[in-house]
Amino acid sequence: MTNLKRSAAEIITPFDIAEHLETEADIRDFLRETASHGDASDFIHALNTAARAKGMTEVAKQAGVTRASLYKSLAEDGNPRFETIAKIVEALGCRLVVS
């Protein structure tokens, strides 16, 4: 077994898409892509990512829910009501459309 030494330049950090969602258009495109190709749990996860990108406190405030409730709803084991999802989507500057 080889003993590897790593320099600071070799440290790998996890990729977080939230760091790259900078505008409402970025968020909208991300949610649209997830809704088109993912399932319901993928979409909830995408809402969590988008909310982190915009700021959980701001999204909670705009959605009319507490920050703790937002975290709970969008957690991996969360089960948000449709009304909550609709409010979060709107707070993210988007709207739900069926086509």
MDTraj code that builds the backbone (N, CA, C; nanometers):
import mdtraj as md
import numpy as np

residues = "MET THR ASN LEU LYS ARG SER ALA ALA GLU ILE ILE THR PRO PHE ASP ILE ALA GLU HIS LEU GLU THR GLU ALA ASP ILE ARG ASP PHE LEU ARG GLU THR ALA SER HIS GLY ASP ALA SER ASP PHE ILE HIS ALA LEU ASN THR ALA ALA ARG ALA LYS GLY MET THR GLU VAL ALA LYS GLN ALA GLY VAL THR ARG ALA SER LEU TYR LYS SER LEU ALA GLU ASP GLY ASN PRO ARG PHE GLU THR ILE ALA LYS ILE VAL GLU ALA LEU GLY CYS ARG LEU VAL VAL SER".split()
xyz = np.array([
    [0.0846, -0.1166, 0.0000],
    [0.0000, 0.0000, 0.0000],
    [0.0897, 0.1237, 0.0000],
    [0.0590, 0.2164, -0.0852],
    [0.1394, 0.3363, -0.0988],
    [0.0863, 0.4460, -0.0084],
    [0.1757, 0.5146, 0.0569],
    [0.1385, 0.6273, 0.1418],
    [0.1417, 0.7532, 0.0549],
    [0.0251, 0.8069, 0.0203],
    [0.0161, 0.9235, -0.0665],
    [0.0048, 1.0512, 0.0147],
    [0.0823, 1.1490, -0.0240],
    [0.0713, 1.2807, 0.0370],
    [0.0000, 1.3702, -0.0632],
    [-0.0910, 1.4508, -0.0140],
    [-0.1668, 1.5388, -0.1023],
    [-0.1367, 1.6840, -0.0691],
    [-0.1184, 1.7602, -0.1725],
    [-0.1008, 1.9035, -0.1512],
    [-0.2386, 1.9688, -0.1476],
    [-0.2438, 2.0942, -0.1081],
    [-0.3710, 2.1671, -0.1016],
    [-0.4372, 2.1724, -0.2382],
    [-0.3603, 2.1734, -0.3448],
    [-0.4156, 2.1800, -0.4798],
    [-0.4835, 2.0498, -0.5200],
    [-0.4551, 1.9405, -0.4526],
    [-0.5098, 1.8109, -0.4880],
    [-0.6351, 1.7737, -0.4097],
    [-0.6798, 1.8586, -0.3207],
    [-0.7976, 1.8289, -0.2414],
    [-0.9210, 1.8409, -0.3299],
    [-1.0010, 1.7397, -0.3284],
    [-1.1228, 1.7374, -0.4100],
    [-1.2412, 1.7745, -0.3220],
    [-1.3159, 1.8727, -0.3656],
    [-1.4356, 1.9144, -0.2923],
    [-1.5591, 1.8697, -0.3692],
    [-1.6662, 1.8389, -0.3008],
    [-1.7878, 1.7949, -0.3687],
    [-1.8449, 1.9067, -0.4561],
    [-1.9000, 1.8685, -0.5697],
    [-1.9640, 1.9637, -0.6598],
    [-2.1023, 1.9979, -0.6046],
    [-2.1333, 2.1260, -0.5992],
    [-2.2648, 2.1711, -0.5521],
    [-2.3244, 2.2628, -0.6582],
    [-2.4236, 2.2139, -0.7288],
    [-2.4863, 2.2905, -0.8365],
    [-2.5437, 2.4226, -0.7844],
    [-2.5808, 2.4286, -0.6580],
    [-2.6378, 2.5516, -0.6013],
    [-2.5422, 2.6692, -0.6156],
    [-2.4137, 2.6419, -0.6133],
    [-2.3144, 2.7479, -0.6274],
    [-2.3117, 2.8074, -0.7679],
    [-2.3747, 2.7391, -0.8631],
    [-2.3722, 2.7824, -1.0030],
    [-2.5066, 2.8360, -1.0517],
    [-2.6064, 2.8317, -0.9665],
    [-2.7381, 2.8870, -1.0012],
    [-2.7402, 3.0321, -0.9550],
    [-2.7032, 3.1214, -1.0435],
    [-2.6830, 3.2604, -1.0045],
    [-2.8005, 3.3516, -1.0349],
    [-2.8856, 3.3143, -1.1289],
    [-2.9974, 3.4001, -1.1681],
    [-3.1279, 3.3215, -1.1629],
    [-3.2397, 3.3953, -1.1680],
    [-3.3691, 3.3259, -1.1740],
    [-3.3793, 3.2421, -1.3010],
    [-3.3180, 3.2868, -1.4097],
    [-3.3183, 3.2087, -1.5344],
    [-3.2427, 3.0771, -1.5149],
    [-3.1296, 3.0818, -1.4439],
    [-3.0547, 2.9586, -1.4136],
    [-3.1423, 2.8621, -1.3347],
    [-3.2096, 2.9150, -1.2329],
    [-3.2960, 2.8326, -1.1481],
    [-3.4106, 2.7749, -1.2301],
    [-3.4735, 2.8574, -1.3107],
    [-3.5856, 2.8124, -1.3939],
    [-3.5414, 2.7004, -1.4881],
    [-3.4274, 2.7177, -1.5554],
    [-3.3786, 2.6148, -1.6476],
    [-3.3462, 2.4846, -1.5734],
    [-3.2861, 2.4977, -1.4560],
    [-3.2522, 2.3809, -1.3745],
    [-3.3782, 2.3046, -1.3327],
    [-3.4792, 2.3776, -1.2839],
    [-3.6040, 2.3125, -1.2422],
    [-3.6774, 2.2526, -1.3617],
    [-3.6772, 2.3227, -1.4747],
    [-3.7431, 2.2715, -1.5961],
    [-3.6786, 2.1407, -1.6411],
    [-3.5471, 2.1369, -1.6428],
    [-3.4743, 2.0164, -1.6836],
    [-3.5048, 1.9008, -1.5883],
    [-3.5046, 1.9286, -1.4599],
    [-3.5325, 1.8237, -1.3616],
    [-3.6760, 1.7731, -1.3745],
    [-3.7706, 1.8637, -1.3931],
    [-3.9104, 1.8236, -1.4080],
    [-3.9304, 1.7398, -1.5345],
    [-3.8550, 1.7707, -1.6380],
    [-3.8691, 1.6989, -1.7653],
    [-3.8075, 1.5593, -1.7625],
    [-3.7006, 1.5426, -1.6862],
    [-3.6271, 1.4163, -1.6923],
    [-3.6178, 1.3400, -1.5611],
    [-3.6670, 1.3970, -1.4537],
    [-3.6571, 1.3298, -1.3246],
    [-3.7924, 1.2859, -1.2736],
    [-3.7919, 1.2279, -1.1558],
    [-3.9176, 1.1893, -1.0927],
    [-3.9494, 1.2909, -0.9814],
    [-4.0524, 1.2637, -0.9043],
    [-4.0973, 1.3576, -0.8015],
    [-3.9882, 1.3840, -0.6977],
    [-3.9171, 1.2804, -0.6556],
    [-3.8120, 1.3015, -0.5551],
    [-3.6963, 1.3825, -0.6130],
    [-3.6671, 1.3646, -0.7421],
    [-3.5641, 1.4457, -0.8064],
    [-3.6046, 1.5934, -0.8062],
    [-3.7339, 1.6193, -0.8316],
    [-3.7815, 1.7572, -0.8356],
    [-3.7753, 1.8215, -0.6977],
    [-3.8117, 1.7472, -0.5938],
    [-3.8032, 1.7998, -0.4567],
    [-3.6573, 1.8318, -0.4235],
    [-3.5665, 1.7423, -0.4623],
    [-3.4239, 1.7670, -0.4397],
    [-3.3788, 1.8922, -0.5163],
    [-3.4268, 1.9093, -0.6384],
    [-3.3925, 2.0275, -0.7182],
    [-3.4461, 2.1548, -0.6528],
    [-3.5662, 2.1474, -0.5956],
    [-3.6201, 2.2632, -0.5232],
    [-3.5303, 2.2986, -0.4049],
    [-3.4814, 2.1976, -0.3353],
    [-3.3902, 2.2205, -0.2235],
    [-3.2642, 2.2905, -0.2729],
    [-3.2075, 2.2410, -0.3816],
    [-3.0862, 2.2989, -0.4380],
    [-3.1097, 2.4437, -0.4800],
    [-3.2209, 2.4692, -0.5483],
    [-3.2534, 2.6041, -0.5946],
    [-3.2786, 2.6976, -0.4765],
    [-3.3444, 2.6482, -0.3741],
    [-3.3708, 2.7305, -0.2555],
    [-3.2405, 2.7666, -0.1849],
    [-3.1472, 2.6720, -0.1784],
    [-3.0165, 2.7026, -0.1189],
    [-2.9438, 2.8075, -0.2016],
    [-2.9571, 2.7976, -0.3343],
    [-2.8905, 2.8940, -0.4224],
    [-2.9455, 3.0349, -0.4016],
    [-3.0763, 3.0448, -0.3859],
    [-3.1389, 3.1762, -0.3688],
    [-3.1284, 3.2253, -0.2249],
    [-3.1212, 3.1318, -0.1327],
    [-3.1158, 3.1646, 0.0099],
    [-3.2401, 3.1114, 0.0782],
    [-3.2219, 3.0160, 0.1662],
    [-3.3353, 2.9506, 0.2319],
    [-3.4222, 3.0499, 0.3083],
    [-3.3603, 3.1443, 0.3748],
    [-3.4371, 3.2415, 0.4527],
    [-3.5268, 3.3242, 0.3611],
    [-3.4720, 3.3696, 0.2489],
    [-3.5488, 3.4499, 0.1542],
    [-3.6621, 3.3684, 0.0916],
    [-3.6337, 3.2464, 0.0527],
    [-3.7366, 3.1611, -0.0077],
    [-3.8471, 3.1318, 0.0931],
    [-3.8099, 3.0999, 0.2158],
    [-3.9101, 3.0728, 0.3197],
    [-3.9998, 3.1943, 0.3403],
    [-3.9380, 3.3105, 0.3485],
    [-4.0140, 3.4346, 0.3681],
    [-4.1120, 3.4574, 0.2526],
    [-4.0648, 3.4445, 0.1295],
    [-4.1498, 3.4667, 0.0127],
    [-4.2585, 3.3599, -0.0013],
    [-4.2278, 3.2376, 0.0441],
    [-4.3255, 3.1283, 0.0346],
    [-4.4254, 3.1305, 0.1498],
    [-4.3979, 3.2119, 0.2517],
    [-4.4883, 3.2204, 0.3655],
    [-4.4804, 3.1011, 0.4589],
    [-4.3596, 3.0418, 0.4678],
    [-4.3375, 2.9298, 0.5599],
    [-4.2167, 2.9637, 0.6459],
    [-4.2003, 2.8911, 0.7549],
    [-4.0821, 2.9133, 0.8374],
    [-3.9616, 2.8485, 0.7701],
    [-3.8460, 2.8971, 0.8069],
    [-3.7225, 2.8406, 0.7517],
    [-3.7104, 2.6932, 0.7903],
    [-3.7435, 2.6611, 0.9150],
    [-3.7376, 2.5220, 0.9612],
    [-3.8340, 2.4335, 0.8821],
    [-3.9522, 2.4856, 0.8559],
    [-4.0508, 2.4106, 0.7782],
    [-4.0026, 2.3870, 0.6355],
    [-3.9363, 2.4874, 0.5784],
    [-3.8823, 2.4739, 0.4431],
    [-3.7767, 2.3644, 0.4396],
    [-3.6846, 2.3667, 0.5354],
    [-3.5823, 2.2629, 0.5427],
    [-3.6465, 2.1247, 0.5567],
    [-3.7455, 2.1138, 0.6436],
    [-3.8123, 1.9851, 0.6663],
    [-3.8846, 1.9374, 0.5402],
    [-3.9538, 2.0273, 0.4735],
    [-4.0279, 1.9911, 0.3528],
    [-3.9361, 1.9428, 0.2415],
    [-3.8186, 2.0052, 0.2292],
    [-3.7284, 1.9746, 0.1188],
    [-3.6191, 1.8753, 0.1556],
    [-3.6255, 1.8207, 0.2761],
    [-3.5283, 1.7202, 0.3181],
    [-3.5467, 1.5928, 0.2368],
    [-3.4443, 1.5098, 0.2365],
    [-3.4482, 1.3858, 0.1596],
    [-3.5686, 1.2991, 0.1956],
    [-3.6052, 1.2974, 0.3222],
    [-3.7202, 1.2183, 0.3657],
    [-3.8465, 1.3046, 0.3816],
    [-3.8409, 1.4275, 0.3322],
    [-3.9563, 1.5173, 0.3412],
    [-4.0684, 1.4733, 0.2488],
    [-4.1870, 1.5172, 0.2806],
    [-4.3039, 1.4845, 0.1995],
    [-4.3929, 1.6089, 0.1924],
    [-4.3467, 1.7098, 0.1165],
    [-4.4205, 1.8364, 0.1153],
    [-4.5566, 1.8241, 0.0465],
    [-4.6497, 1.9035, 0.0940],
    [-4.7809, 1.9110, 0.0298],
    [-4.7659, 1.9857, -0.1020],
    [-4.8587, 1.9612, -0.1928],
    [-4.8545, 2.0301, -0.3219],
    [-4.8601, 2.1810, -0.3026],
    [-4.9403, 2.2273, -0.2091],
    [-4.9517, 2.3706, -0.1821],
    [-4.8157, 2.4300, -0.1443],
    [-4.7386, 2.3561, -0.0660],
    [-4.6061, 2.4019, -0.0262],
    [-4.5133, 2.4068, -0.1467],
    [-4.5176, 2.3036, -0.2282],
    [-4.4352, 2.3006, -0.3495],
    [-4.4683, 2.4197, -0.4386],
    [-4.5955, 2.4462, -0.4583],
    [-4.6381, 2.5578, -0.5433],
    [-4.5863, 2.6912, -0.4884],
    [-4.5920, 2.7091, -0.3578],
    [-4.5427, 2.8329, -0.2961],
    [-4.3918, 2.8470, -0.3130],
    [-4.3194, 2.7373, -0.2994],
    [-4.1738, 2.7401, -0.3143],
    [-4.1367, 2.7720, -0.4580],
    [-4.2040, 2.7075, -0.5520],
    [-4.1783, 2.7330, -0.6944],
    [-4.1999, 2.8809, -0.7257],
    [-4.3076, 2.9375, -0.6756],
    [-4.3365, 3.0792, -0.6978],
    [-4.2301, 3.1677, -0.6327],
    [-4.1878, 3.1324, -0.5117],
    [-4.0846, 3.2099, -0.4421],
    [-3.9522, 3.2068, -0.5178],
    [-3.9324, 3.1029, -0.5979],
    [-3.8107, 3.0911, -0.6779],
    [-3.8227, 3.1646, -0.8113],
    [-3.9353, 3.2343, -0.8317],
    [-3.9538, 3.3112, -0.9533],
    [-4.0042, 3.2298, -1.0694],
    [-4.0647, 3.1146, -1.0403],
    [-4.1142, 3.0248, -1.1444],
    [-4.2626, 3.0016, -1.1273],
    [-4.3200, 2.9258, -1.2178],
    [-4.4589, 2.8846, -1.2025],
    [-4.4740, 2.7439, -1.2574],
    [-4.5716, 2.6732, -1.2037],
    [-4.5982, 2.5367, -1.2497],
    [-4.6902, 2.5429, -1.3710],
    [-4.6554, 2.4680, -1.4749],
    [-4.7338, 2.4674, -1.5980],
    [-4.7477, 2.3226, -1.6440],
    [-4.8662, 2.2865, -1.6866],
    [-4.8884, 2.1544, -1.7434],
    [-4.9044, 2.1722, -1.8940],
    [-4.8313, 2.0937, -1.9699],
    [-4.8431, 2.1056, -2.1159],
    [-4.8657, 1.9713, -2.1801],
])
top = md.Topology()
chain = top.add_chain()
for i, resn in enumerate(residues, 1):
    res = top.add_residue(resn, chain, resSeq=i)
    for name in ("N", "CA", "C"):
        top.add_atom(name, md.element.get_by_symbol(name[0]), res)
traj = md.Trajectory(xyz[None], top)
